[in-house]
Amino acid sequence: MRTVSPVDAAWLVLESRDTPMHVGGLFEFTLPPNAPADYLNKEFARWRAPQTIPPPWNLRLVDGPLLGARLPLMREIRDVDLDYHIRHSALPHPGGQRELGVLVSRLHSHQLDLHRPLWEVHLIEGLEGNRFALYSKTHHSLIDGVSGMRLIMRALSADPDRRGMSPFWAVGAGARRQREPQQNGHGDGLLRKPLSLLRESASSLVGLSRASADLALAAVDERPLQAPYRAPDSVLGGHLTGQRRFATQQYELDKIKALARAGECTVNDVVLYLSGSALRRYLQEHARIPERTLTAGIPVNLREADDQSMGTAVGMIVAELGTNIKNPAERLEAIKRSTAEAKRHLRELPSPARASYALLINGPYIAGLLAGLGAHAPIPFNLGVSNVPGPTAPLYWNGSRLDALYPLSLLLHGNALNITCVSYAGTLNFGFTGARDNLPHLQRLAIYMGESLTEIERVLLKRRGARSAGRSASSNAGKGASKNARTVAG
């Protein structure tokens, strides 16, 4: 038996109450040159062939003793029914992005079977341009965005000629970084360890108390720090059904980085700006814009660089999206101030307290959901926005080039939208996951994001042009003065 962390146990309990708690990924591939007509059929048969399935793909949920489903445990099983977990679909030829999005929206709407290992994979053929897609969904108690991305990197290869590669459900999780035990010649390590833990706990408690006080002040004044549970009412709130919509958008990463440099901000700030600007336009046309800005919950990776394990290990900050600000430049500046203050607030916490800080933000919300409050649970922010770093070089799976990967996330009552992006091989790939009954015409958000990118690019280029003109004028004035001075002196 394997124990489940308190956070992951909460995800599993919510799943048992008809709340889908899986995350997913859509991977688009181009077939290798001169691929035979039966290439995909052979790959599919190989994926379903009997093989050893390692954790976490062979873990099945079991009820814990006494408390049952409220204390879930995981047990490894020997025989995983790959005929159930790996499925084959096809789009009407030639399948375009719209048809693919419709299919993936439907697949992402269905809950996982809690009596089996908590994952599914769907091979989707029929994409135009000699391409196919892979859609996977996995319960959030098994992976988060970062661990999922690292798993992809372990399963794929940078070598286009490599063959015989195992699928990711045969690769399994990597190792968790182990701290080296303290050694000394006096054998007092057993005493030092509990004292160290006690000091860490005390430091965490002091840090969390200070953070709670800062958030309480932020809730009543106008400081840039955004307090949770001040999210305004909007169309993103309310009760959610299980049906989902999905849309995608892809940009050149160099363009996003150039905008960040021009705006003197981070790539994450540009991601938030694009998300907030697209939402402002969407609310203008389909609902109403709240007087106070919408806020975003932004996951922060807490893993060590060499931690390849599965499960969830994320912190959280809250930032504004500037949806109540009409001027694009002012909207970007508001987001910059908000994220800078949120990062400062998190940095001041002791490292051991940062995971607990996420519980400080999300705890009352999750507790309300677990208590059965549903849409009446207080929400800490209006939506989740994530930016997950991905592979920088093109990757291949048995000769098929990975062209794009789009993340799909989970939604909870009160949060009808999630926007997550992943960088890959010079591109930034956005996935929009929305509640079908709450957000009609979700694909328009992707269109509005593209228009927002063009708008802020024009604003920042105009600003940069004005600065360049000013520097040029100053330089010319200096040259003139120097020339006159030399002339006078001569």
N, C-alpha and C positions, 0 to 999 in steps of 0.2 A: 504493500500500500504506500501511496505517496500523499503527504499532506498538501493542502492548498493554502496559499497565503490568504489573509483576511480580505484583501481587495479582490483577488481572483474568485474567492468563495462568494463574494457579493455578486460578481458578474454571473456566476452559475445559478445562484438563487433567483436573480432577476430573470434569467433565461427560463427557469422552471415556471415563471409566472407569465409566460407568453410574451416576453419582451426579447426580440432577437438581439443577441449580444455577440454576433460574429463580425469580423472584419474580412475584407477581401482584396483581391488584386486582379486586374485585367492586364494580360501580357499579350502584345501583338507581335507576331513573328513573320518573317519572310522565309519561305522555303529555300533550301539550298539550291544552287544552280544545278540544273539537270536532275532534279529530284524525280524519281520514278512515280508513276501514277498511284502506286499503293504505299507511298512513303508514310502518310499519316495512319493508314490502317495498320501497318507494321509497328509503328511507334505505339499506337494505342494498345495493340496486343501485347507488346513488351511491357508496357506499364502495368497491365493487369496480370502479368505472369506471376506465379507464386514467388515470393521473395521475402526476405527478412525485413520486417518493418520496425524501426527503432523508435524510442520515445522522441517526441511526444505523440507521434502518429499512431501508436498502439495503446494509448491510454484511454480507458473508459471510466466514466463517472460512476461511482458507487456511493450509497448513502453511508454517512458516518454512524458510529454507534450512538444510541440514545437520542441524539438530535436529528437523525435522518438527513433529509435534504438540506437542512440548515447548517450541517457540518459536512460538506461534501469531501470525498476523498477520490483519488485516482488510482486505478489498478491497471497494470500492464496485462494485455491479453496476447495470446500466442497467434491466433488466427484472425487476421483483419480481412474482412470481406471486401476485397478490392473491386469486385464487380459492382458493389453498391457505391463505394466512395469515388470511383473514377468513371465518368460518364461521357458520352459522345453525342454532340449536337451538330447541326448543320444549318447554315443560313440559306435562304433562297438565292440562287446565283443570279447576278453577282452581288454579294452582300456588302453593303456600305456601312458607314459608321452609325447611321441612324438605326438600321436593322440590328446591328450588334448591340447598341445601347438598349434597345427594347428588350432583347433577350437577356442581357446581363441584369437589367432592372428586375425582370421577373425572377431570375435565379437568386438574386440577392434578397428578395422579399421573403423567401421561405426559411423557416427556422431549421436548425440542425437537429438531428435525432439524438436526444440525450441518452439513448440506450446503446449508442455506438460511439467509437472514437469521433471527436468533434471536428471533423473536416470533410470537405468535398472538393473535387477537381473536375472541371468540365472542359473537354477538348471541343473547340468550336471551329469547324472548317467552313469553307465557302466564302471567305473574305475576298473581295476583289484585289487584283494586283498580286496574285500568287501568294496569298498570305493566309495565316490561320491565327487563332487566338486561344488563349488558355485563361479560364476564369477559375480562381480558387477562393474558397471561403473557409475560415478557421475561427474557432471560438476565441474570444479576446482573453480568456483565462490561459490560453496556450501561448499566444504571441502578442506583442505590441508592434508598432510601426517599425521601430529600429531592429528588433530581433527578427521580424519578418524580412526586412531588407537584407540583413546579414545572411539569412538563410538562402535567399535568392543568389547572393554572391557565391555561396558555398556550392550551390547546385549547378551554376552555369560556368562557362569557360570563356576566356578571351581568345582561345584558339579556334578559328572557324573550321579547321580540319579534324578536330577531335571527334571521335565517335564512341559509341558504347557507354555514354554518360548515364548515370542513374538519375531518376527523377527525385525531386526534393523530398518526397515522403519516404525515400529510401536512404537519404543522407542523414537526417536527424539533427539534433541540436549539437552545438559545440560545447566547449568546456567553459565553466564559470571560473573567473579569476580567483585563485586562492591566495589569501594573505599568508606570507611566510611567518611561521611562529617565531616569537621572540626567544632567543636563546641566550643564556648567560651561564657562567660557570657555577652559579650558586643554586640553580634549581628552583628559583622563586617565580618561574613563569606562571605557575598556576595561581599564585596570589596576585600577580601583576595584571592578569587578564580581567578578572572581575572588577578590580579597581579602575582599570581603563574603561570598561563598560559603564561603570557608575559615573565616571567623569563625563563620558559622552552623553549619557542620559541627562545629567544635570545641565550640561551645556545646551542640549537640544531643548529642554524644558524652558530655560531662560530665553533662548532664541525665539521659540514659538510664542512665548508670552509677549515678548517685545513686538513680534510680527502681528499678533492679534490686536495689540493696542494701536499699531500703525493703521491696520485695516479699519478699525473702529473709527479712527479720526478721519480716514479717507472717505468713509461713508457719509460724513456730515459736512465736509468742506469741499473746496474746489481744487484740491491738489491734483497733480497729474496721475498719482497712483489710483488705480481703479480698484475699488473694493468689490468683492463678490456679493451676490444677492441684491444688487442694485440694478439688475438688468431690466430695462423698460418693457412693458407689454408690447407684443408685436405679433405678426402673423406666424412667426417662428415658434411661438409658445403653444400651449394646449396639449390635448390628448393626441397620441399618435396611434395609428393602426400599423399593421405589419407591412403594408405595401410600400415599395420604394421606387424612386426614380433615380436615374444616373445619367450624368453628362460629363464630358471631358473637354479639356483645352490643353494645347501644347504651345510653348514658346521657346525661343532660343535663349539659353541660359546667359550667354554673353550680353544679350540685350537687357536682361533684368539686372545683371551686374553693372552695366553701364548706367542704367537709371539710378541704381543705388549710389554709385559714385557721384553722379550729377546732383542727386538730392542729398548728398552727405549723410546717408543712412545705411542701413543694412539690407541685405536681400530679404530678410524676414519682414522688415518694415514695408518693402515694396509689395510683398505677398499680402500683407494686411491691408495696404492701401487698395490694391486691386480688388480684394474681397469686399472691403467696405464700400468702394465706389460702385461695384456691380450690384451690391445689395441696395444701395441708395436708389439706383435707377430702377431696380426691380420693384422696390416698395412704392416708388412714385407711380408706377404703371399698374400694379396689381393689388396694392393695399394702401397703407399710409405710412409716412415716415414719423417715427416717434420723436418727441421734442428732445429727449435725451439720447445720446449716442448708443447704438447697439454695442455690446461688449463681446469679446472673444476669449474663450479659454484656450490657452496655447500650451501644449505638452512640452516638457523639457526633458531631454534624455539624461538619465542619471547613471547610465552604465559606464564602466571603465572601457577604454579603447579596445582592450583585448578580451572583453567579456562576450563570448559567443553563445551564451545560454539563451533558452527560451523564457516564456513567461513575460510579465510586465514589470518594468522598472522606469517609471516616468514621474517627474514632478509636474508642477502646473503654475502658470502665471496668468493673470487676467489683464487685458489691455483693451482700450477703446478702438473703434473702427471709424470714427469721424462721420458716421452716416447723417448726422444732423448739421454738417458743415457743407455749404454749397460750393465754396471756392476750393478747387483741387489742391492748390499749393498749401492753403491753410489746413486742409484735411490731412495732408501728408505730415505737416509740422505737428499737428495734434497727436497723430499716431506715434511719431518719433519721441515726443515728450512722454507719452504714456508707456511705451515699451522700455525706454531708458529708465524710468522710475521703477517699473516692475522688475527689471533685471537687477537694479541696485538693491531693491527690497529683498530679492532672493539671494543675492550674493552675500548680504549681511548675515544670513542664517548660517549656523555651523553646518558643515557637510552632512552629519548624521541626521539633521533635522529636516533636510529638504524633501525627503520622501514623505515624512509626516506632514509637511506643509501642504502637500497635495490633498491629504485627508482633511486638513483644516479647511481647505476651500471646498472640496467636494463632499465631505462627510455628512453635513446636514441634508444635502440633496439626496445622496444615496440612502441615508437612513429613512428619509421620507418615502422613497420609492420602495424600500424593503418593507416599510410599514403599510404599504398598500395605498398611499396617497395619490399615486399616479400623477396626473397633470396638475394636481393641487400641491405637489411638493415644491418648496421654494427653489428657484433655479439660480445657480451662481453666475451664469453668463448666458448670452443668447444663442451662441453656437460655438462649435469647436473649429479652430483653424490650425493646421499642422504643416510643417515643412520638414520632410524627412530626407536626409542626404543619401544619395544612391551611388551606384557605380559611375565612375568618370569615363570609362572606356567601353566601347561596344562589347556586348556579350553574346554568346552563342549556346544553343542547345542542340547537340548532335548535328551541327552544320546550319541550323536555322538561326538567322540573325534576329535578336531581340530589337525591335524597332521602337517600341514605346511600352511603358508600364504605367498604369493608372490605379491609384488606391481607392478602395471603397471602405467606408467606415461605418460604425454603428451609430444609431440614433436613440435618444431616450426622450421620454415625455418632457415637453418644454423646450427641447432642442430639435427642431424639425429639419435642420440643415447641418451638414458638416462639409468643410472644404479642406482637402488635404492635397499637398503636392509633393512630388518626388523628383529629384534631379537624376538625370541619366544621360551619359554620353553627350553632353553639351546641350541638353534640353531640360526644360522644367515642365513636368506633366501634372496637370490639375485633375482631380476627381471630385465631382460634386455629387454628394449623396443626400437626397431629400425625401421627406415623407410625401408620398403620392397625393394623399387627400388634403394636405396642408399647403403644398407648393405646386400649383399648376404651372405648366410651361417652364419647367426647371431648366431646359436647354437655353432659355433666353439669358439666364445668369451667365452662362459661358460666353454668349455673344456680347453681353454688356461688359464682361471683364476684358474682352479684346478691345472694345471701344474705349474703356478706361485706360488701358495701356497706351493707346494712341494719344489720348488726351494728356496724360501726365508726361509722356515723352515730349509732346509739343510744348508743354509748360516749362519743363526742365531745360529743354534745348534753348528756348527763348531766354530763360534766366541765364544760362551759360553764355549765350551770345551776348547778352548785355554785359556780363562780367568781362568777357573777352574784349568787348569794345571799350569798356572802362579801362582795362589794363593797357590796351593799345594806345588810348588817348593819353594815359598817364605816362607811358613810355615815350611817346612822341613829344610830350611836353617837356619831359626831362632831357631828351636829346636836344630840343631847341634851346633850352636854358643853358645847357653845357656848351653848345656851339656859340651862343652869344657871349657867354662868359669867356670862352677862349678868344673870341674875336676881340672883345674889349681888352683882355689881358695882352693880346698881341699888339 
